[in-house]
Amino acid sequence: MTVLLADTQPVARRRVRSMLERSGGITVVGEATTAAEMFAEVAWHRPDVLVVDPHQFGRIAAEDVIGHVARIAPRTRVLVVTTTEDDESVRAAFHAGARGYLVAADADADQVLRGVQVVSSGEVIVGRSVAGRLATLLSARGDHAPYPFPQLTVREQQVLERIAAGKSNPAIARDLALAPKTISNRVSSVLGKLGVTDRAQAIVLARDAGLGRG
């Protein structure tokens, strides 16, 4: 089994690498400290498992990190090991293609090893603090109809819903606690995925689908 580690913290990488290599049958083929390094290493090595904290890479959203890995190396399973455990982050990670989600505070060496083994076999694993709410988190929209634009990431859905409500980019940036430039990029991505050329067309399309009325 081959594993790639992506984490900005060298101590964390050394701890996980040492534990994996001692277990036998696992080869750590590389380490990465930035998103660019990780994408290059994934594309080169095509590891069986990527162990990553996708929340560490600056302005790149975690789900975009995971989604890009899925596109460049479809057979690589992603195991998230992170300090971030809010509902939105967990939901976004799985919707983007993660196969495991462990919270660092609860994940000792044995659990990380088990996580690597589980996701490499095609199964799913979550940490104790996530397990009790996983089913609810992964339901598309609770008891409601499925989201009308499944091609959008969770973050893009949040942006579209606010566009449909008539909010400006600065207002959306404040709502989501993101930089205005990030929102501008997300708006452009949303328009492209919806196949529309401007904001007005996106509003019409979204409102026809029932968004922006809350």
Secondary structure as GFF3:
##gff-version 3
##sequence-region A 1 214
A	DSSP	beta_strand	2	6	.	.	.	ID=ss1
A	DSSP	alpha_helix	10	23	.	.	.	ID=ss2
A	DSSP	beta_strand	27	32	.	.	.	ID=ss3
A	DSSP	alpha_helix	35	45	.	.	.	ID=ss4
A	DSSP	beta_strand	49	52	.	.	.	ID=ss5
A	DSSP	three_ten_helix	54	56	.	.	.	ID=ss6
A	DSSP	alpha_helix	62	72	.	.	.	ID=ss7
A	DSSP	beta_strand	77	82	.	.	.	ID=ss8
A	DSSP	alpha_helix	87	96	.	.	.	ID=ss9
A	DSSP	beta_strand	100	103	.	.	.	ID=ss10
A	DSSP	alpha_helix	109	120	.	.	.	ID=ss11
A	DSSP	beta_strand	125	126	.	.	.	ID=ss12
A	DSSP	alpha_helix	128	131	.	.	.	ID=ss13
A	DSSP	alpha_helix	134	138	.	.	.	ID=ss14
A	DSSP	alpha_helix	154	164	.	.	.	ID=ss15
A	DSSP	alpha_helix	169	176	.	.	.	ID=ss16
A	DSSP	alpha_helix	180	194	.	.	.	ID=ss17
A	DSSP	alpha_helix	199	208	.	.	.	ID=ss18
###
